[in-house]
Amino acid sequence: MLKIIKEWIASLKKKNNLNYISEQFNAMGSIEPMINENSFVSYDSDYIGVKEKEPKTDTRIEKKPIEIFEELYSEIPSFNYDEKILKDQIKLVGERIRVLSKHTRGNLNDERKTIQYLKARLLFKKYGHLFIWKTTNETMIQKLVSTYKVQKVNFESYIKVVPNDALNDMEKFAEAYYNVVDIKNAKPIFELIVDYQGKEHRRDPILLAQSPFGRWYYVLGAWDKEVEIVEEIIYKRQ
């Protein structure tokens, strides 16, 4: 699967002149999670942004995403990565899935996502140092889109405006991701924060990746110039 991801990313790369700011950092020695108990809830990747029924006047501040991406940063989440506790939790959730699958028709995506998080946490001690990016969460994203004219969108919708340096960070994240995720055909999930109906619409995104360990994101980076070839051919009116 990692080979497939690399081939996919490689197919996206095009020549461009972009000013990309990578958000990798080397302070992993200071992010050792504290052991505590968290609830395990599935990751909700629904669109976060302005509501469907917008007010007549949008009073949010107009900013480029690259000018505000540092406001996304949150404390690195802490979680219990004690092996015995995690294995006990996996067993309990697995039993819950077994019983509910047998006797109900309920949606068990929450339980299955929980198992995925727990199994990844079992490998955090060994591979956590590979996740070298700062973090954010849904609360910080909601605060950002409530303050500024930006929105969180699906990565695939904006794939043509992603620069090569961003693709390189995506590849690095994918390599780290597949050390802790063992689900067949699983792919890391990337999302973007872009401006909302501004002059630079479809440009200047912030690149996010969903964490395999819980309900938060890694902030992979941001860029502030258009993809010249794509912009000229696809978006410019003839």
C-alpha positions as CSV (number, residue, x, y, z in Angstrom):
1,M,0.0,0.0,0.0
2,L,2.9,2.4,0.7
3,K,4.2,1.7,-2.8
4,I,0.7,2.6,-4.2
5,I,0.6,5.8,-2.1
6,K,4.1,6.8,-3.3
7,E,3.1,6.1,-6.9
8,W,0.0,8.2,-6.5
9,I,1.9,11.1,-5.0
10,A,4.5,10.9,-7.7
11,S,1.8,11.1,-10.4
12,L,0.7,14.4,-8.9
13,K,4.0,16.1,-9.0
14,K,4.5,18.8,-11.7
15,K,7.0,21.6,-12.2
16,N,6.0,24.7,-10.3
17,N,7.5,27.6,-8.4
18,L,5.8,27.6,-5.0
19,N,6.7,29.0,-1.7
20,Y,5.8,26.2,0.6
21,I,6.4,26.2,4.4
22,S,6.9,22.8,5.8
23,E,5.7,22.3,9.4
24,Q,8.0,19.5,10.4
25,F,9.8,20.1,13.6
26,N,12.4,18.1,15.6
27,A,11.2,18.5,19.1
28,M,9.9,15.0,19.5
29,G,11.9,14.5,22.6
30,S,9.5,16.9,24.4
31,I,6.2,15.5,23.2
32,E,6.2,12.2,25.2
33,P,2.5,11.7,25.9
34,M,1.4,11.6,29.5
35,I,-0.5,8.5,30.5
36,N,-4.1,9.2,31.2
37,E,-7.6,7.8,30.2
38,N,-9.4,9.2,27.2
39,S,-12.6,8.2,25.7
40,F,-12.4,6.7,22.2
41,V,-14.7,8.1,19.6
42,S,-14.6,7.8,15.9
43,Y,-13.0,10.5,13.8
44,D,-15.5,12.9,12.2
45,S,-14.1,14.2,8.9
46,D,-17.2,16.1,7.8
47,Y,-16.9,19.5,6.3
48,I,-16.2,22.2,8.9
49,G,-16.8,25.8,7.8
50,V,-19.6,28.3,7.3
51,K,-23.0,27.0,7.9
52,E,-25.3,26.2,5.0
53,K,-27.6,29.2,5.8
54,E,-25.1,32.0,5.9
55,P,-25.9,35.4,7.5
56,K,-26.4,38.2,5.0
57,T,-23.2,39.9,6.2
58,D,-20.1,37.8,6.8
59,T,-18.2,39.6,9.5
60,R,-15.3,37.2,9.6
61,I,-11.8,38.6,8.9
62,E,-10.4,38.1,5.4
63,K,-7.0,36.4,5.6
64,K,-4.9,34.0,3.5
65,P,-4.7,30.6,5.2
66,I,-0.9,30.9,5.2
67,E,-1.1,34.1,7.3
68,I,-3.1,32.3,10.1
69,F,-2.0,28.7,10.0
70,E,0.0,29.0,13.2
71,E,-3.2,29.8,15.1
72,L,-4.2,26.2,14.5
73,Y,-1.6,24.7,16.8
74,S,-2.9,22.8,19.8
75,E,-1.2,21.0,22.6
76,I,0.0,17.5,21.5
77,P,-2.7,15.1,22.7
78,S,-1.9,12.8,25.5
79,F,-3.1,9.2,25.7
80,N,-2.5,6.0,27.5
81,Y,0.0,3.8,25.6
82,D,0.6,1.3,28.3
83,E,0.7,-2.1,26.4
84,K,-1.4,-4.1,28.9
85,I,-4.0,-1.4,29.2
86,L,-4.3,-1.0,25.4
87,K,-4.5,-4.7,24.8
88,D,-7.3,-5.0,27.5
89,Q,-9.1,-2.1,25.8
90,I,-8.8,-3.7,22.3
91,K,-10.2,-6.9,23.8
92,L,-13.2,-5.1,25.3
93,V,-14.0,-3.2,22.2
94,G,-13.5,-6.3,20.1
95,E,-16.0,-8.2,22.2
96,R,-18.5,-5.3,21.9
97,I,-18.1,-5.5,18.1
98,R,-18.7,-9.3,18.2
99,V,-21.9,-9.1,20.2
100,L,-23.4,-6.1,18.4
101,S,-22.5,-7.6,15.0
102,K,-24.3,-10.8,16.0
103,H,-27.4,-9.4,17.5
104,T,-28.0,-6.0,15.8
105,R,-27.8,-4.2,12.5
106,G,-26.2,-1.1,14.1
107,N,-23.4,0.9,12.5
108,L,-20.2,-0.1,14.2
109,N,-17.8,2.4,12.5
110,D,-17.1,4.0,15.9
111,E,-16.0,0.8,17.4
112,R,-13.9,-0.2,14.4
113,K,-12.2,3.2,14.4
114,T,-11.5,2.8,18.1
115,I,-9.8,-0.5,17.4
116,Q,-7.6,1.2,14.8
117,Y,-6.6,4.0,17.1
118,L,-5.8,1.5,19.9
119,K,-3.7,-0.7,17.7
120,A,-1.8,2.3,16.4
121,R,-1.1,3.4,20.0
122,L,0.4,0.1,20.8
123,L,3.2,1.0,18.3
124,F,3.6,4.6,19.4
125,K,6.6,4.0,21.6
126,K,8.5,2.5,18.6
127,Y,7.3,4.8,15.8
128,G,6.0,8.0,17.5
129,H,9.2,9.9,16.7
130,L,8.3,9.7,13.0
131,F,5.3,12.0,13.4
132,I,7.4,15.2,13.4
133,W,4.6,17.7,12.7
134,K,2.7,20.0,15.1
135,T,-0.9,19.1,15.8
136,T,-4.3,20.7,15.7
137,N,-7.9,19.5,16.4
138,E,-11.5,20.1,15.5
139,T,-11.9,22.8,18.2
140,M,-9.0,24.9,16.8
141,I,-10.2,24.4,13.3
142,Q,-13.7,25.6,14.2
143,K,-12.3,28.6,16.0
144,L,-10.2,29.5,12.9
145,V,-13.2,29.2,10.4
146,S,-15.4,31.2,12.8
147,T,-12.9,34.0,13.0
148,Y,-11.5,34.1,9.4
149,K,-13.1,33.6,6.0
150,V,-11.7,30.1,5.5
151,Q,-13.1,26.6,5.3
152,K,-12.0,23.0,5.7
153,V,-12.4,21.0,2.4
154,N,-11.8,17.6,0.9
155,F,-8.3,17.2,-0.4
156,E,-9.3,15.6,-3.7
157,S,-11.4,18.7,-4.7
158,Y,-8.2,20.8,-4.7
159,I,-5.6,18.3,-5.8
160,K,-4.5,20.4,-8.8
161,V,-3.2,23.3,-6.6
162,V,-1.0,21.2,-4.3
163,P,2.7,21.9,-4.8
164,N,5.5,19.4,-5.0
165,D,6.9,20.2,-1.6
166,A,3.6,19.5,-0.1
167,L,3.5,16.2,-1.9
168,N,6.9,15.4,-0.4
169,D,5.5,15.9,3.1
170,M,2.5,13.8,2.3
171,E,4.8,11.0,1.3
172,K,6.8,11.3,4.5
173,F,3.5,11.2,6.5
174,A,2.4,8.1,4.5
175,E,5.7,6.4,5.4
176,A,5.1,7.1,9.1
177,Y,1.5,6.2,8.9
178,Y,2.0,2.7,7.5
179,N,4.3,1.8,10.4
180,V,1.4,2.0,12.8
181,V,-1.7,1.2,10.7
182,D,-2.2,-2.4,9.5
183,I,-5.6,-2.2,7.9
184,K,-5.6,-3.6,4.4
185,N,-6.0,-1.0,1.7
186,A,-6.0,1.8,4.3
187,K,-4.9,5.2,3.1
188,P,-4.0,8.3,5.2
189,I,-6.6,11.0,5.0
190,F,-5.5,14.5,3.9
191,E,-7.6,17.6,4.1
192,L,-7.1,21.3,3.3
193,I,-8.1,24.7,4.8
194,V,-8.7,27.2,2.1
195,D,-10.1,30.7,1.9
196,Y,-13.9,31.0,1.5
197,Q,-15.0,32.7,-1.8
198,G,-12.1,35.1,-1.6
199,K,-9.9,36.6,-4.4
200,E,-7.4,33.8,-3.9
201,H,-10.0,31.0,-3.9
202,R,-8.5,27.6,-4.6
203,R,-5.1,28.9,-3.6
204,D,-3.0,29.3,-0.4
205,P,-4.2,26.1,1.4
206,I,-3.1,24.6,4.7
207,L,-2.4,20.9,4.4
208,L,-3.7,18.6,7.2
209,A,-3.4,14.9,7.8
210,Q,-5.6,12.9,10.1
211,S,-3.7,11.2,13.0
212,P,-3.7,7.4,13.2
213,F,-3.7,7.7,17.0
214,G,-6.8,9.6,17.7
215,R,-9.2,12.5,16.8
216,W,-6.7,15.1,15.8
217,Y,-4.6,16.3,12.8
218,Y,-1.0,16.9,12.0
219,V,-0.4,20.2,10.3
220,L,1.9,19.3,7.4
221,G,2.4,22.8,6.0
222,A,1.1,25.7,3.9
223,W,2.0,27.5,0.7
224,D,1.3,31.0,-0.7
225,K,1.7,31.0,-4.5
226,E,-0.4,29.6,-7.3
227,V,0.4,26.5,-9.3
228,E,1.4,28.4,-12.4
229,I,0.9,25.8,-15.1
230,V,-2.4,24.4,-13.7
231,E,-3.7,27.9,-13.0
232,E,-2.9,29.1,-16.5
233,I,-4.5,26.1,-18.3
234,I,-7.4,25.1,-15.9
235,Y,-8.6,28.2,-14.1
236,K,-7.8,31.1,-16.3
237,R,-10.7,32.1,-18.6
238,Q,-9.8,31.9,-22.3
